[in-house]
């Protein structure tokens, strides 16, 4: 039983992170497309991305969940991670362009918010641009004296300053404002439950982290959040989602399995290799997490490995072996888990796939504990900790570290590893 709980916790924390504690929470230029594939601009027949590009894709995109309700009804937030929407964030979207009215952006707190103690990023919609005059009249937004049509908010919503707490300074939009250069006015779609520019002012261009471009979970309600993104941008989104980013909802495993079984059948029928890889990846992980279907998990992971090697997709090969190691461990076969985990390490290091490397090292550490080899377990644990510490902030390593502590305490293996402060 403890093995299944351990895998469930570990797999969940490695695939999704919250956007912010307070609110919530990247198209690509030719240069970026050429980074991914030199021929990307010349052909649309590229089916996947090899392992050497995983790090680049992670630098462009990330997935975050929404813990608050300020963007309802467009995006649903909840403090319960798996009851919230997940969004795909393009972190490089504004490297060669400017935010547009209507963009949903993620940004660092401005000076006023920082003074109030906010440190986590916010998510809001761009309403007014530099140089524009904005004001509120009878619950409506006016830009340069013209009513702003806002089809994305509920017809019953009103936009006023009643949501702002009273303080020494009046709310920013208590009077009309003309925006200075490189500054943007942002509002939440849930106007009656959003702490936004009405209260604390403008977002400097330098504070913008990226744009939320797609809702990717729940699977049944995926939507594009920017209908103006072009084909090449959608193509890169698909590369990331099919080869790097994925979501594991532990409370919807059976529904997820049914969904990706259909996707797998359709992908094979249409000879869609990336769709096949995506489905096999999810099916491998979901079945591991169920615990009672470890044979099926291993079978799906082996199918993934076969497809990856057939098409020479190093990134998918790395992940398939990582899943095979976890599945072997769940089947109480620690020696087999060690064999597959050892195969992951050189591939993960070559591909700069830190998440797969971390998963493999962690699996190796636990497998050696299970085999009563504490010295090797300690070596792999220390290496996994080093990988964790090297992860970028966007991977939310603090949450991973906190939950890993819970795992190790639950397993009562501190004595084997010689660790007392986890």
C-alpha positions as CSV (number, residue, x, y, z in Angstrom):
1,X,0.0,0.0,0.0
2,X,2.8,2.5,0.9
3,X,4.3,2.0,-2.6
4,X,1.2,3.1,-4.4
5,X,0.8,6.1,-2.1
6,X,4.4,7.0,-2.7
7,X,4.1,6.8,-6.5
8,X,0.9,8.8,-6.5
9,X,2.4,11.6,-4.6
10,X,5.7,11.7,-6.5
11,X,4.1,11.5,-9.9
12,X,1.5,14.2,-9.1
13,X,4.0,16.8,-7.9
14,X,6.3,16.4,-10.9
15,X,3.6,17.3,-13.4
16,X,1.7,20.3,-12.2
17,X,2.3,23.4,-10.1
18,X,0.1,26.2,-8.8
19,X,0.3,29.6,-10.4
20,X,0.3,31.5,-7.2
21,X,-0.9,31.3,-3.7
22,X,-2.6,34.7,-3.9
23,X,-4.2,34.8,-7.3
24,X,-2.6,32.5,-9.9
25,X,-0.7,32.4,-11.8
26,X,4.7,31.4,-24.2
27,X,4.5,33.5,-30.6
28,X,7.7,32.1,-31.2
29,X,9.9,34.0,-33.7
30,X,11.7,32.4,-36.6
31,X,14.8,32.2,-34.4
32,X,12.9,30.1,-31.8
33,X,11.4,27.9,-34.4
34,X,14.8,27.3,-35.9
35,X,16.1,26.4,-32.4
36,X,13.5,23.6,-32.3
37,X,14.0,22.4,-35.9
38,X,16.0,24.1,-38.6
39,X,13.4,22.9,-41.2
40,X,10.4,24.0,-39.2
41,X,9.6,26.9,-41.4
42,X,10.0,24.8,-44.6
43,X,7.8,21.9,-43.8
44,X,4.8,21.0,-41.7
45,X,5.6,17.2,-41.6
46,X,7.7,17.3,-38.5
47,X,5.9,14.9,-36.2
48,X,7.8,15.3,-32.9
49,X,10.8,16.8,-31.1
50,X,13.9,14.9,-30.2
51,X,15.3,14.8,-26.7
52,X,17.9,17.5,-27.3
53,X,15.1,20.1,-27.6
54,X,13.3,19.3,-24.3
55,X,15.1,21.9,-22.4
56,X,14.3,24.5,-25.1
57,X,10.6,23.6,-25.0
58,X,10.6,23.9,-21.2
59,X,12.2,27.4,-21.5
60,X,9.3,28.4,-23.8
61,X,6.3,26.8,-22.1
62,X,5.0,25.7,-18.8
63,X,1.7,24.5,-17.3
64,X,0.2,26.0,-14.2
65,X,-3.1,25.6,-12.3
66,X,-5.4,28.3,-11.1
67,X,-6.2,28.5,-7.4
68,X,-8.4,31.6,-7.4
69,X,-11.6,32.7,-9.0
70,X,-10.6,36.1,-10.5
71,X,-10.8,34.9,-14.1
72,X,-14.1,33.1,-14.0
73,X,-16.1,32.3,-16.1
74,X,-13.2,32.1,-18.6
75,X,-11.0,30.1,-16.3
76,X,-12.1,28.3,-13.2
77,X,-10.0,28.5,-10.1
78,X,-9.9,26.4,-7.0
79,X,-7.6,26.0,-4.0
80,X,-8.0,22.3,-4.6
81,X,-5.5,21.6,-7.4
82,X,-7.4,19.0,-9.3
83,X,-10.7,20.9,-9.2
84,X,-9.1,23.9,-11.0
85,X,-8.3,24.7,-14.6
86,X,-4.8,24.3,-15.9
87,X,-3.3,26.7,-18.5
88,X,-0.4,26.6,-20.9
89,X,1.9,29.6,-20.6
90,X,4.0,31.0,-23.4
91,X,6.9,32.6,-21.6
92,X,8.6,34.1,-24.8
93,X,5.5,35.5,-26.5
94,X,6.5,39.1,-25.8
95,X,10.2,38.8,-26.7
96,X,9.5,40.1,-30.2
97,X,6.1,41.7,-29.8
98,X,3.8,43.7,-27.4
99,X,0.8,42.6,-25.4
100,X,-2.5,43.0,-27.1
101,X,-5.8,44.1,-25.7
102,X,-7.6,40.9,-24.6
103,X,-4.4,38.9,-23.9
104,X,-4.5,37.0,-20.6
105,X,-1.1,37.7,-19.1
106,X,0.9,36.4,-16.1
107,X,2.9,39.1,-14.4
108,X,4.9,39.9,-11.3
109,X,3.4,42.2,-8.7
110,X,3.9,45.9,-9.3
111,X,5.4,48.2,-6.7
112,X,2.1,48.8,-5.0
113,X,1.3,45.1,-4.7
114,X,4.9,44.5,-3.5
115,X,4.4,47.0,-0.7
116,X,1.2,45.1,0.3
117,X,3.3,42.0,0.7
118,X,2.4,40.2,-2.6
119,X,5.2,38.1,-4.1
120,X,3.5,35.6,-6.4
121,X,2.5,36.2,-10.0
122,X,-1.0,37.3,-10.9
123,X,-3.1,36.5,-14.0
124,X,-5.4,39.1,-15.6
125,X,-6.7,40.3,-19.0
126,X,-5.1,43.3,-20.8
127,X,-7.8,46.0,-21.1
128,X,-5.9,49.2,-21.9
129,X,-2.7,49.9,-23.7
130,X,0.1,52.5,-23.4
131,X,-1.2,56.0,-24.4
132,X,-4.9,55.2,-24.0
133,X,-7.3,56.9,-21.7
134,X,-9.4,54.6,-19.6
135,X,-12.3,55.3,-17.3
136,X,-15.3,53.6,-15.6
137,X,-18.8,54.8,-16.3
138,X,-21.9,53.2,-14.8
139,X,-20.2,49.8,-14.4
140,X,-18.7,49.8,-17.9
141,X,-15.2,50.3,-19.3
142,X,-14.5,53.2,-21.7
143,X,-11.3,53.4,-23.8
144,X,-10.6,56.8,-25.3
145,X,-14.2,57.7,-24.6
146,X,-15.6,54.7,-26.4
147,X,-17.4,51.8,-24.7
148,X,-15.2,48.7,-24.7
149,X,-17.1,45.6,-25.9
150,X,-16.3,42.7,-23.5
151,X,-17.9,39.4,-24.7
152,X,-15.8,37.4,-22.3
153,X,-17.5,38.6,-19.1
154,X,-20.9,37.7,-17.9
155,X,-23.6,40.2,-18.9
156,X,-24.5,40.7,-15.2
157,X,-21.0,41.8,-14.3
158,X,-20.4,45.4,-13.5
159,X,-17.0,47.0,-13.4
160,X,-16.6,49.5,-10.6
161,X,-14.3,50.3,-7.7
162,X,-16.4,48.8,-5.0
163,X,-14.1,45.7,-4.9
164,X,-11.2,47.9,-3.7
165,X,-10.5,48.1,0.0
166,X,-10.5,51.6,1.4
167,X,-7.1,52.9,2.3
168,X,-5.0,56.0,2.5
169,X,-4.9,56.3,-1.3
170,X,-8.0,56.3,-3.5
171,X,-8.4,53.4,-6.0
172,X,-6.5,53.9,-9.2
173,X,-9.6,54.0,-11.4
174,X,-11.6,56.3,-9.1
175,X,-10.9,58.8,-11.9
176,X,-10.0,58.5,-15.6
177,X,-6.3,57.7,-16.3
178,X,-4.1,58.0,-19.3
179,X,-1.5,55.2,-19.5
180,X,2.2,56.1,-19.7
181,X,4.6,54.2,-22.0
182,X,5.3,50.6,-21.3
183,X,2.3,50.3,-18.9
184,X,-0.8,48.1,-19.1
185,X,-4.2,48.2,-17.3
186,X,-5.5,44.7,-16.5
187,X,-8.7,43.4,-15.1
188,X,-10.0,40.0,-14.0
189,X,-13.0,38.6,-15.9
190,X,-14.8,38.0,-12.6
191,X,-15.2,41.7,-12.0
192,X,-16.9,41.3,-8.7
193,X,-14.2,39.1,-7.3
194,X,-10.9,40.3,-8.7
195,X,-8.2,42.5,-7.1
196,X,-6.8,44.3,-10.2
197,X,-5.8,47.5,-11.8
198,X,-8.9,49.3,-10.6
199,X,-7.4,49.2,-7.1
200,X,-3.6,49.1,-7.4
201,X,-2.7,50.6,-10.8
202,X,-0.7,49.5,-13.8
203,X,1.5,46.6,-14.8
204,X,4.9,47.7,-16.2
205,X,6.0,45.9,-19.3
206,X,9.1,44.5,-17.5
207,X,6.9,42.7,-15.0
208,X,5.1,40.6,-17.6
209,X,6.2,36.9,-17.5
210,X,4.1,35.5,-20.4
211,X,0.7,34.9,-21.8
212,X,-1.8,32.1,-21.0
213,X,-2.5,30.7,-24.5
214,X,-4.5,27.6,-23.9
215,X,-6.6,25.9,-21.2
216,X,-5.3,22.3,-21.2
217,X,-7.3,20.8,-18.4
218,X,-10.0,19.6,-18.0
219,X,-9.4,17.6,-21.2
220,X,-13.1,17.8,-22.1
221,X,-13.0,21.6,-22.1
222,X,-9.7,22.5,-23.7
223,X,-9.8,25.9,-25.4
224,X,-7.5,28.3,-27.1
225,X,-7.3,31.6,-25.1
226,X,-5.9,33.6,-28.0
227,X,-7.6,33.0,-31.3
228,X,-5.0,35.2,-33.1
229,X,-2.1,32.8,-32.6
230,X,-0.8,31.5,-35.9
231,X,-0.2,28.0,-37.1
232,X,3.5,27.9,-36.1
233,X,2.7,28.9,-32.6
234,X,0.0,26.2,-32.3
235,X,2.5,23.8,-33.7
236,X,5.0,24.6,-30.9
237,X,2.3,24.3,-28.3
238,X,1.5,20.8,-29.6
239,X,5.2,19.8,-29.5
240,X,5.4,20.8,-25.9
241,X,2.1,19.2,-24.8
242,X,2.9,15.9,-26.7
243,X,6.5,15.6,-25.8
244,X,7.1,17.4,-22.6
245,X,4.1,18.8,-20.7
246,X,1.3,16.6,-19.4
247,X,-1.1,16.6,-16.5
248,X,-1.9,13.8,-14.1
249,X,-5.2,14.2,-12.1
250,X,-5.2,11.5,-9.4
251,X,-9.0,11.9,-8.9
252,X,-9.8,11.3,-12.5
253,X,-7.5,8.4,-13.4
254,X,-10.2,6.1,-14.9
255,X,-11.7,8.9,-16.9
256,X,-8.2,9.8,-18.1
257,X,-7.5,6.2,-19.1
258,X,-10.7,6.0,-21.1
259,X,-10.0,9.3,-22.8
260,X,-6.4,8.3,-23.9
261,X,-7.4,4.8,-24.9
262,X,-9.7,6.5,-27.5
263,X,-6.9,8.9,-28.4
264,X,-4.5,6.0,-28.9
265,X,-6.9,4.2,-31.2
266,X,-7.5,7.3,-33.2
267,X,-3.8,8.2,-33.4
268,X,-3.0,4.7,-34.7
269,X,-5.9,4.8,-37.2
270,X,-4.7,8.2,-38.5
271,X,-0.9,7.3,-38.3
272,X,-0.5,10.2,-35.9
273,X,2.8,9.3,-34.2
274,X,2.8,12.3,-31.8
275,X,-0.8,11.5,-30.7
276,X,0.3,7.9,-30.2
277,X,3.2,8.9,-28.0
278,X,1.0,11.3,-26.0
279,X,-1.6,8.6,-25.3
280,X,1.0,6.0,-24.4
281,X,2.7,8.4,-22.0
282,X,-0.6,9.1,-20.2
283,X,-1.7,5.6,-20.2
284,X,1.6,4.4,-18.7
285,X,1.5,6.9,-15.9
286,X,-2.2,6.6,-15.1
287,X,-2.0,2.9,-14.8
288,X,1.1,3.1,-12.5
289,X,-0.8,5.5,-10.3
290,X,-3.8,3.2,-10.0
291,X,-1.5,0.7,-8.5
292,X,-3.7,-2.3,-9.4
293,X,-2.8,-2.2,-13.1
294,X,1.0,-2.3,-13.0
295,X,1.2,-5.0,-15.7
296,X,-0.8,-2.7,-18.1
297,X,1.3,0.2,-17.1
298,X,4.5,-1.7,-18.0
299,X,2.8,-2.8,-21.3
300,X,2.0,0.8,-22.3
301,X,5.5,1.9,-21.3
302,X,7.1,-0.8,-23.4
303,X,4.9,0.2,-26.4
304,X,6.1,3.8,-25.9
305,X,9.7,2.7,-25.8
306,X,9.2,0.7,-29.1
307,X,7.6,3.7,-30.9
308,X,10.3,6.1,-29.5
309,X,13.2,3.9,-30.7
310,X,11.5,3.2,-34.0
311,X,11.3,6.9,-34.8
312,X,14.5,7.8,-32.9
313,X,12.8,10.2,-30.4
314,X,15.3,10.3,-27.6
315,X,13.0,12.3,-25.2
316,X,10.2,9.8,-25.4
317,X,12.6,6.9,-25.0
318,X,14.0,8.5,-21.8
319,X,10.5,8.9,-20.4
320,X,9.4,5.4,-21.4
321,X,12.3,3.9,-19.5
322,X,11.6,6.1,-16.5
323,X,8.0,4.8,-16.5
324,X,9.2,1.3,-16.8
325,X,11.4,1.8,-13.8
326,X,8.5,3.1,-11.8
327,X,6.2,0.3,-13.0
328,X,8.8,-2.3,-12.1
329,X,9.1,-0.8,-8.6
330,X,5.3,-0.9,-8.2
331,X,5.3,-4.6,-9.2
332,X,7.7,-5.2,-6.3
333,X,10.6,-5.9,-8.7
334,X,13.3,-3.5,-7.4
335,X,16.1,-5.1,-9.4
336,X,14.2,-4.5,-12.6
337,X,13.4,-1.0,-11.5
338,X,17.2,-0.4,-11.0
339,X,18.0,-1.9,-14.4
340,X,15.6,0.5,-16.2
341,X,16.5,3.5,-14.0
342,X,20.2,3.0,-14.8
343,X,19.3,3.2,-18.5
344,X,17.4,6.5,-18.0
345,X,20.3,8.4,-16.5
346,X,22.7,8.8,-19.5
347,X,19.8,9.6,-21.8
348,X,18.3,12.2,-19.4
349,X,21.7,13.9,-19.0
350,X,22.3,13.9,-22.7
351,X,18.8,15.5,-23.3
352,X,19.0,17.8,-20.3
353,X,15.7,16.3,-19.2
354,X,16.0,17.1,-15.5
355,X,12.6,15.8,-14.6
356,X,13.2,12.3,-16.0
357,X,16.6,12.3,-14.4
358,X,15.1,13.3,-11.0
359,X,12.4,10.6,-11.3
360,X,15.0,7.9,-12.2
361,X,17.3,8.9,-9.3
362,X,14.5,8.9,-6.9
363,X,13.3,5.5,-8.1
364,X,16.8,4.1,-7.8
365,X,17.1,5.5,-4.3
366,X,13.9,3.9,-3.2
367,X,14.6,0.6,-5.0
368,X,17.9,0.3,-3.2
369,X,16.2,1.0,0.1
370,X,13.8,-1.8,-0.7
371,X,16.8,-4.0,-1.5
372,X,18.4,-3.1,1.8
373,X,21.4,-1.4,0.1
374,X,21.5,1.8,2.1
375,X,24.9,3.0,0.8
376,X,23.7,3.0,-2.8
377,X,20.3,4.4,-1.8
378,X,22.1,7.4,-0.1
379,X,24.2,8.0,-3.2
380,X,21.1,8.2,-5.5
381,X,19.1,10.2,-3.0
382,X,21.9,12.8,-2.8
383,X,22.0,13.0,-6.6
384,X,18.3,13.4,-6.8
385,X,18.5,16.2,-4.2
386,X,21.1,17.9,-6.3
387,X,18.8,17.7,-9.4
388,X,15.9,19.1,-7.3
389,X,18.0,22.0,-6.1
390,X,19.1,22.8,-9.7
391,X,15.5,23.0,-11.0
392,X,14.3,26.5,-12.1
393,X,11.8,28.4,-10.0
394,X,9.1,27.6,-12.5
395,X,9.2,23.9,-11.6
396,X,8.1,24.9,-8.0
397,X,10.8,22.9,-6.4
398,X,9.7,24.0,-2.9
399,X,6.4,22.2,-3.3
400,X,8.2,19.1,-4.6
401,X,10.6,19.2,-1.7
402,X,7.8,19.6,0.8
403,X,5.9,16.6,-0.6
404,X,9.1,14.5,-0.9
405,X,9.6,15.1,2.8
406,X,6.2,13.7,3.5
407,X,7.0,10.6,1.4
408,X,10.3,9.9,3.2
409,X,8.7,10.3,6.6
410,X,5.8,8.0,5.5
411,X,8.2,5.3,4.3
412,X,10.3,5.7,7.5
413,X,13.6,5.3,5.6
414,X,15.5,8.2,7.1
415,X,17.6,5.8,9.1
416,X,18.7,4.0,6.0
417,X,19.6,7.2,4.2
418,X,21.2,8.7,7.2
419,X,19.0,11.8,7.0
420,X,17.3,13.5,9.9
421,X,16.0,16.8,8.6
422,X,13.5,15.7,5.9
